[in-house]
Amino acid sequence: MTRGLAGYGRYNDDPDHVGCPRAKTDMTPCIARDGHTALAAMDDPQGETCIGCGADPWTLVVEITSATKQKPGRRGEGAAIPRHADRLARLVREATEPGVMTGD
């Protein structure tokens, strides 16, 4: 896997697949790749963390926006959590787009 911004990256043999530095395997559901569909509703009664690593979507949005020198926006609660997960997935996909990481 080619590593990029904040440790996220794309797999050399499958450039459409986004890899997360926290994922246990590339098959583990991940909010960085799957957005809100990877929120841990079964493991976390409030469904506010990644099913793959247990990370809070807002914390990861802050991490990647600081790496890209963007503003994270407002945290919010409840309904904002799935939006943060989807935003994280979008930001990671944009940041790891082939050519962005390597300058090609």
Secondary structure, 3 states (H helix, E strand, C coil): CEECHHHCEEECCEEEEEECCCCCCCCCCCHHHHHHHHECCCCCCCCCCECCCCCCHHHHHHHHHHHCCCCCCCCCCCCHHHHHHHHHHHHHHHHCCCCCCCCC
